[in-house]
Amino acid sequence: QVQLVESGGGLVQAGGSLRLSCAASGRTFMSLAVGWFRQAPGKEREFVSAITSSGGSTDYLDSVKGRFTISRDNAKNTVYLQMNSLKPEDTAVYYCAARRWDYMGRYYSGTYDYWGQGAQVTVSS
């Protein structure tokens, strides 16, 4: 079993930066692909970014490309989401998720096996 815990959320002004962390328990984490999702009030959860188990491949939602960077440190069982040039529309609860299917694509909630509890990110204008 893998448990995921997000941290690093908070309140920031537009144009600012935050780094989210997703810390995992369990020895199998280094074999899992990880994704970040977000859900704004009244909206459906959406894919934000993904990384394969090795960190060799990454993918992003078009609206965050060039502003967000996903990375991982398997020695620390942690995945990061560096968020720069934040905009009010980035405001949401951010979730990390992990799955055994270690490929890019198919970023649907149902393809992920483990989920964190979420971290609130609020960007003020």
Residue pairs with C-beta under 8 A, 6 or more apart in sequence:
1 26
2 24
2 25
2 26
2 28
2 29
2 32
2 98
2 113
2 114
3 24
3 25
3 26
3 114
4 22
4 23
4 24
4 96
4 97
4 98
4 114
4 115
4 116
5 22
5 23
5 24
5 116
5 117
6 20
6 21
6 22
6 94
6 95
6 96
6 116
6 117
6 118
6 119
7 20
7 21
7 23
7 119
8 18
8 19
8 20
8 21
8 119
9 18
9 20
9 94
9 119
9 120
9 121
10 18
10 120
10 121
10 122
11 122
11 123
11 124
12 18
12 86
12 121
12 122
12 123
12 124
13 123
13 124
14 86
14 87
14 88
14 123
14 124
14 125
15 85
15 86
16 86
16 123
17 82
17 83
17 84
17 85
17 86
18 83
18 86
18 121
19 80
19 81
19 82
19 83
20 36
20 80
20 81
20 83
20 94
20 96
20 119
20 121
21 78
21 79
21 80
22 34
22 36
22 78
22 79
22 80
22 81
22 96
22 116
23 76
23 77
23 78
24 32
24 77
24 78
24 79
24 98
25 77
26 77
29 74
29 77
29 98
30 53
30 74
30 77
31 53
31 100
31 102
32 53
32 98
32 99
32 100
32 102
32 113
32 114
33 50
33 51
33 52
33 53
33 98
33 99
33 100
33 101
33 102
33 103
34 50
34 51
34 70
34 72
34 79
34 96
34 97
34 98
34 99
35 47
35 48
35 49
35 50
35 51
35 96
35 97
35 98
35 99
35 107
35 112
36 47
36 48
36 49
36 50
36 70
36 79
36 81
36 94
36 95
36 96
36 97
37 45
37 46
37 47
37 48
37 94
37 95
37 96
37 97
37 109
38 45
38 46
38 48
38 90
38 92
38 93
38 94
38 95
38 121
39 45
39 46
39 92
39 93
39 95
39 118
40 89
40 91
40 92
40 93
43 92
45 95
45 109
46 61
47 61
47 107
48 60
48 61
48 64
48 68
48 81
48 94
49 58
49 59
49 60
49 61
49 64
49 68
49 70
49 81
50 58
50 59
50 70
50 104
50 107
51 57
51 58
51 59
51 70
51 71
51 72
51 79
52 58
52 102
52 103
52 104
53 74
53 102
55 71
55 72
55 74
57 104
58 70
59 104
59 105
59 107
60 68
60 70
63 89
64 83
64 90
67 83
67 84
67 85
67 86
68 81
68 82
68 83
68 84
69 81
69 82
69 84
70 79
70 80
70 81
70 82
71 79
71 80
71 82
72 78
72 79
72 80
73 79
73 80
79 96
81 94
81 96
83 90
83 121
86 121
86 123
87 123
88 123
88 124
88 125
89 123
90 121
90 123
91 121
91 122
91 123
92 121
93 118
93 119
93 120
93 121
94 118
94 119
94 120
94 121
95 115
95 116
95 117
95 118
95 119
96 115
96 116
97 109
97 112
97 113
97 114
97 115
97 116
98 112
98 113
98 114
99 111
99 112
99 113
99 114
100 113
101 111
